[in-house]
């Protein structure tokens, strides 16, 4: 059956397959040796084993009327005749300086990269990441479909809860999970990977997570509701398809830590690790010893040594973007960890000088803005922080990421307040409260700004 499918269909073709229990329609995502994977209309993937297929047919042949098919071909031929193979000399625009292009004009890549050489590196990295993600999806999908086809009894076991989220709201950027032994784990909203929790509000919500830690203490990764291993593998496949490889790995490690003998989770994890190990090997072979030494020293909290490593990596021209960002973050960590006020001020000036010197070498994207926003705020450079955080707020609003939108509005309101611009602080706090009226931090900022304005009016 599979061999016949391979000879008559290819990846991307629409198909309808009938099994013993259901009829499934979708596009062919992958054809394995004894199974087929379809992408359904809701963008989920579904694997069907060869033994389960009873009948199949092409959707397009069933759904398109004969007269529509007959009419379509001549129209397509006519379009092809009209489409020129090469642009006429009049259509080829001469290359102009970047400043001569107007909004809406098509700017040649050569002009863009001459204007900002970092774009070449940025595009190259995006291409490498895309290729890595495609390899991961391919490998994980094959292991996932085989696991689904096997229908193992061990995959129907429900993983019991580890702790409870103290309080969760769609607008909360972070939170805490309490476990029965009294420990409390911090989590960032991005580590909630269960779709049913993304817009959920509640208290004492039972969850499963992968325990971890960082320099700040206990943290929770890969947070999901208690459910079967089979359902968790669905989440792994979904996150991998979205390119979220590291959280997929965290969830798989959660399963294998709980059930070391689970064959399905082990197979999918091995497939994912192959891609990540390959990626890591490529990085290790990048001859970036100074950068790697910097990372090692940061983890050991030797911030001065780490800075030397990152600066050496920049001078050598190796991993320049990553080294600059790591150096900025290291300056911030060194600043916050220092208690002596005079030393603290020296570090602050060194950090700001470094940012001003190297900022032009960073790509103009949201990841750079996140790094700069955090640094300016932590270093107390509130005027520069306002310029950056306003861009971040607009980005979060466009993405409809309410949690981050409110988080950065709070920080913007704090910066305005510390600069003495109480009217703007009040407006910013009010903007957030229109979306989340019960936000305690925004209420406090609003009241503080209003009090300061009242004092000025009385004077």
C-alpha atoms as one frame of an Amber mdcrd trajectory, in Angstrom:
protein
   0.000   0.000   0.000   2.752   2.487   0.959   4.744   1.703  -2.195   1.647
   2.396  -4.287   1.141   5.709  -2.453   4.766   6.682  -3.097   4.395   6.025
  -6.816   1.193   8.087  -7.132   1.551  10.862  -4.544   4.290  13.197  -3.365
   4.871  15.428  -0.332   2.419  18.350  -0.372  -0.357  16.518  -2.250  -3.847
  16.632  -0.683  -5.236  13.203   0.142  -8.137  11.513   1.927  -7.412   8.291
   3.853 -10.000   5.992   5.410  -9.000   3.734   8.311 -11.029   1.290  10.405
 -12.168   4.099  12.697 -12.126   7.384  10.759 -11.667   9.286   7.507  -8.819
  11.805   7.504  -8.111  14.614   5.043  -4.856  16.554   4.853  -1.660  17.271
   2.967   1.084  14.660   2.799   3.894  15.746   5.106   6.061  12.618   4.937
   5.904   9.041   3.607   7.889   6.518   5.626   8.631   2.851   4.964   5.416
   1.643   6.621   3.479   4.786   7.548   2.346   8.167   6.222   2.143  11.552
   7.978  -0.560  14.100   7.106  -0.790  17.758   8.048  -4.406  18.489   8.937
  -6.357  21.713   8.373  -5.710  22.770  12.009  -1.937  22.496  11.303  -1.580
  19.409  13.521   0.200  16.328  12.167  -1.241  12.827  12.189   0.562   9.567
  11.534  -1.209   6.564   9.992   0.400   3.133   9.814   0.228   1.120   6.585
  -1.754  -1.638   8.285  -4.459   0.862   9.264  -5.111   2.231   5.750  -8.253
   0.838   4.106  -8.846   3.243   1.188  -7.388   6.506  -0.075  -8.087   9.047
  -2.802  -6.945  12.431  -4.055  -9.008  15.266  -2.576  -8.488  17.542  -5.554
  -9.989  15.048  -8.001 -13.023  14.573  -5.766 -13.754  18.172  -4.926 -13.031
  20.010  -8.169 -15.876  19.862 -10.730 -15.023  18.641 -14.235 -15.792  21.948
 -15.931 -13.532  23.791 -13.456 -10.685  21.403 -14.227 -11.205  21.736 -17.955
 -11.300  25.526 -17.811  -8.289  25.815 -15.542  -5.703  24.382 -17.923  -6.128
  26.849 -20.835  -6.175  29.756 -18.382  -2.896  28.582 -16.877  -1.349  28.228
 -20.334  -2.536  31.712 -21.221  -0.931  33.101 -18.057   2.324  31.375 -18.901
   2.293  32.903 -22.384   1.813  36.357 -20.894   4.603  35.950 -18.338   7.907
  37.084 -19.836  10.911  34.938 -19.040  13.203  37.931 -18.706  12.534  41.539
 -17.697  12.769  44.118 -20.453  15.577  46.700 -20.251  12.991  49.326 -19.271
  11.996  47.245 -16.201  15.541  46.981 -14.813  16.001  49.886 -12.423  19.495
  51.301 -11.994  21.009  50.913  -8.530  20.804  54.133  -6.506  22.292  55.228
  -3.178  20.216  54.033  -0.217  19.049  57.558   0.682  17.481  57.996  -2.783
  14.914  55.236  -2.257  11.424  56.241  -1.130   8.969  54.303   1.092   7.480
  51.483  -0.979  10.481  51.179  -3.328  12.212  47.839  -3.812  15.750  48.168
  -2.498  18.345  45.757  -3.994  20.041  43.420  -1.515  23.443  44.779  -2.515
  22.368  48.257  -1.385  20.939  46.978   1.910  24.013  44.953   2.812  26.304
  47.827   1.882  24.276  50.004   4.239  24.255  47.381   7.030  26.855  44.591
   6.555  25.524  42.759   9.624  22.463  41.787   7.552  24.565  39.250   5.644
  25.533  37.522   8.871  21.974  37.786  10.168  20.472  36.202   7.035  23.130
  33.509   7.018  22.303  32.581  10.617  18.590  32.515   9.850  19.288  30.125
   6.988  21.372  27.871   9.240  18.681  27.908  11.933  15.977  27.103   9.384
  17.997  24.171   8.052  18.625  22.867  11.579  14.926  23.146  12.445  13.923
  21.316   9.264  16.335  18.489  10.101  14.942  18.318  13.626  11.341  18.222
  12.422  12.186  15.469   9.940  13.986  13.295  12.504  11.522  13.874  15.331
   8.527  13.327  13.055   9.771   9.911  11.980  10.349   8.803  15.592   7.036
  10.379  16.653   5.002   8.631  13.959   6.626   5.292  14.738   5.785   5.791
  18.420   2.188   6.649  17.558   1.902   3.668  15.243   3.232   1.321  17.935
   0.375   2.305  20.314   2.368   1.255  23.374   0.466   0.755  26.603   3.191
   2.604  28.541   2.370   5.781  26.590  -1.121   5.893  28.106   0.239   6.392
  31.637  -0.638   9.799  33.134   2.330  11.660  34.629   1.294  12.767  38.100
   1.598  16.429  39.179   4.828  17.683  40.748   3.605  21.007  42.123   1.034
  23.798  41.909   1.232  27.191  40.201   0.480  29.662  42.991  -1.389  32.084
  40.727  -1.679  32.389  36.956  -3.114  35.150  34.772  -2.727  35.706  30.999
  -0.996  39.020  31.774   1.594  37.544  34.185   5.100  37.400  32.729   6.387
  35.079  35.460   5.198  33.177  38.513   5.971  30.535  41.127   5.279  26.844
  41.622   5.102  25.358  45.122   5.930  21.692  45.711   4.951  19.510  48.657
   8.388  19.607  50.341   8.150  23.384  50.752  10.406  24.400  47.871   9.271
  27.160  45.516  10.274  27.256  41.831  10.354  30.419  39.736   9.149  30.209
  36.131   9.023  32.481  33.111   5.811  32.473  31.105   7.672  31.272  28.002
   8.312  27.961  29.799   4.579  27.172  29.882   4.367  24.971  26.785   0.909
  23.489  27.328  -1.537  25.348  25.082  -4.406  24.875  27.548  -2.547  27.030
  30.108  -1.588  29.946  27.853  -4.742  32.011  28.410  -5.818  30.317  31.640
  -6.473  32.134  34.922  -6.498  30.403  38.283  -4.751  29.512  41.524  -3.122
  26.330  42.840  -3.038  24.774  39.369  -1.501  21.290  39.350   1.345  20.986
  36.855   4.255  18.815  35.799   7.624  20.425  35.051  11.336  19.777  34.679
  13.161  21.072  37.790  16.228  23.207  37.051  18.276  25.991  38.614  20.308
  29.042  37.655  22.311  31.742  39.447  19.073  33.090  40.966  17.810  29.781
  42.376  15.280  27.049  41.556  13.470  27.309  38.215  10.801  25.279  36.403
  11.067  24.346  32.713   8.646  22.695  30.253   5.508  23.314  32.324   2.441
  21.250  31.345  -0.720  19.878  32.920  -0.664  16.254  34.162  -1.545  14.070
  31.154  -0.537  10.911  29.319   2.887  10.434  27.764   1.100  10.085  24.430
  -0.388  13.597  24.760   2.952  15.034  25.877   4.558  13.630  22.724   1.949
  15.569  20.734   3.154  18.751  22.462   6.769  17.819  21.657   5.896  17.439
  17.974   3.999  20.734  17.961   6.855  22.673  19.614   9.480  21.075  17.371
   7.482  22.034  14.283   7.496  25.621  15.620  11.299  25.507  15.963  11.242
  25.419  19.779  13.804  22.615  19.960  15.217  23.227  23.419  11.845  23.261
  25.179  10.928  20.119  23.251  14.070  18.529  24.640  13.204  19.692  28.174
   9.770  18.079  27.936  11.257  14.824  26.640  13.767  14.822  29.499  10.882
  15.341  31.905   9.248  12.171  30.546  12.438  10.097  30.503  13.385  11.236
  34.021  10.006  10.020  35.243   9.899   6.881  33.070  13.477   5.951  32.024
  12.285   2.856  30.139   9.667   4.606  28.001  10.679   3.625  24.461   8.670
   6.303  22.646  10.113   9.270  24.550  13.644   7.832  24.351  13.405   7.387
  20.571  12.087  10.908  19.976  14.705  12.388  22.343  17.516  10.542  20.546
  16.303  11.905  17.197  16.238  15.459  18.560  19.610  15.134  20.310  21.229
  14.065  17.030  20.386  17.426  15.483  21.350  19.447  18.557  24.621  17.515
  18.982  25.433  18.158  15.327  24.746  21.858  15.856  26.897  21.879  18.994
  29.755  20.113  17.192  29.676  22.752  14.472  29.919  25.483  17.113  32.755
  23.727  18.939  34.628  23.459  15.668  34.246  27.192  15.095  37.593  27.851
  16.777  35.930  30.242  19.247  37.954  29.239  22.303  37.870  32.723  23.862
  34.085  32.893  23.590  33.603  29.414  25.075  35.967  30.317  27.913  33.881
  33.428  28.557  30.714  31.340  28.825  32.425  28.951  31.238  33.645  31.794
  33.456  30.211  33.460  33.503  28.730  30.240  34.863  31.423  30.293  37.556
  30.568  33.968  38.286  34.076  35.096  37.326  32.711  38.144  35.519  36.027
  39.912  34.952  37.538  36.793  33.405  34.414  36.262  31.297  34.607  39.816
  29.948  38.212  39.255  28.881  37.101  36.158  26.977  34.248  37.931  25.188
  36.397  40.959  24.328  39.101  38.655  22.941  36.482  36.861  20.833  35.316
  40.214  19.423  38.872  41.273  18.581  39.464  37.926  16.851  36.293  38.433
  14.804  34.705  35.221  16.100  31.045  35.100  17.126  31.099  38.882  17.326
  27.356  39.412  17.770  27.015  36.763  20.490  30.169  37.989  22.243  28.945
  41.611  22.314  25.578  40.585  23.749  27.195  38.282  26.306  29.604  41.051
  27.320  26.708  43.486  27.858  24.856  40.921  29.968  28.032  40.172  31.940
  28.570  43.869  32.689  25.007  44.014  34.043  25.507  40.944  36.233  28.795
  42.325  37.539  27.115  45.666  38.290  24.200  44.133  40.207  26.511  41.789
  42.155  28.815  44.616  43.326  28.067  46.294  46.667  30.789  48.972  46.836
  29.208  52.142  45.405  32.393  53.556  43.889  33.243  50.284  42.148  29.631
  49.954  41.059  29.721  53.372  39.364  32.969  52.501  37.583  31.414  49.309
  36.203  28.333  51.262  35.120  30.387  53.755  33.105  32.463  50.965  31.545
  29.291  49.118  30.534  27.685  52.183  28.953  30.906  53.063  27.111  31.059
  49.509  25.757  27.425  49.624  24.591  27.912  52.986  22.865  31.057  51.715
  21.150  29.662  48.373  19.961  25.943  48.961  19.441  26.375  49.723  15.725
  27.821  46.219  15.220  24.617  44.543  16.394  21.747  43.744  14.001  18.729
  45.999  14.305  16.247  43.362  15.471  14.048  42.613  18.465  16.620  40.335
  20.130  19.104  43.212  20.227  16.414  45.491  21.658  15.681  42.997  24.445
  19.371  42.936  25.438  19.679  46.734  25.370  16.398  47.286  27.215  17.473
  45.046  30.067  20.937  46.634  30.250  19.814  50.274  30.209  17.174  49.654
  32.874  19.499  47.683  35.162  22.259  50.302  34.794  19.878  53.158  35.570
  20.260  54.792  32.148  16.578  55.656  32.013  16.547  58.094  29.077  18.173
  55.505  26.799  15.892  52.857  28.294  12.774  54.810  27.310  13.895  54.992
  23.663  14.400  51.228  23.513  11.498  50.039  25.660   8.958  51.999  23.598
  10.035  49.976  20.538   9.760  46.756  22.538   6.257  47.701  23.746   5.132
  48.364  20.161   6.554  45.004  19.088   4.710  43.163  21.881   1.476  44.991
  21.039   1.727  43.977  17.364   2.401  40.369  18.395  -0.529  40.582  20.853
   1.719  39.253  23.593  -0.245  40.770  26.474   2.016  39.438  29.231   5.168
  41.003  27.774   3.269  44.121  26.731   2.246  44.775  30.350   5.658  43.766
  31.700   7.455  46.373  29.588   4.791  49.011  30.245   5.586  48.640  33.955
   9.284  49.145  33.273   8.594  52.153  31.042   6.415  53.714  33.758   9.218
  53.180  36.290  11.757  54.859  34.002   9.500  57.871  33.438   8.918  58.107
  37.194  12.637  57.979  38.020  13.304  60.668  35.416  10.725  62.878  37.132
   8.338  62.779  34.163   5.341  61.942  36.336   2.752  62.806  33.690   4.207
  60.254  31.252   4.569  57.732  34.084   0.877  58.213  34.898  -0.172  57.873
  31.235   1.893  54.700  30.798   0.472  53.113  33.951  -3.065  54.021  32.849
  -2.429  52.445  29.444  -1.583  49.153  31.124  -4.530  49.354  33.521  -6.929
  49.694  30.605  -5.868  46.163  29.652  -5.403  44.739  33.169  -7.362  46.847
  35.729  -6.251  44.753  38.728  -2.494  44.854  38.065  -1.069  45.754  41.494
   2.256  47.111  40.213   0.593  49.404  37.693  -1.900  50.604  40.312   0.998
  51.435  42.646   2.895  53.268  39.876  -0.241  55.176  38.896  -0.879  56.280
  42.490   2.757  57.285  43.052   2.807  59.361  39.855  -0.534  60.965  40.718
   0.717  61.855  44.225   3.807  63.557  42.780   1.687  65.529  40.316  -0.632
  66.614  43.150   2.374  67.844  45.156   3.497  69.934  42.173   0.016  71.406
  41.761  -0.095  72.447  45.426   3.203  74.277  45.002
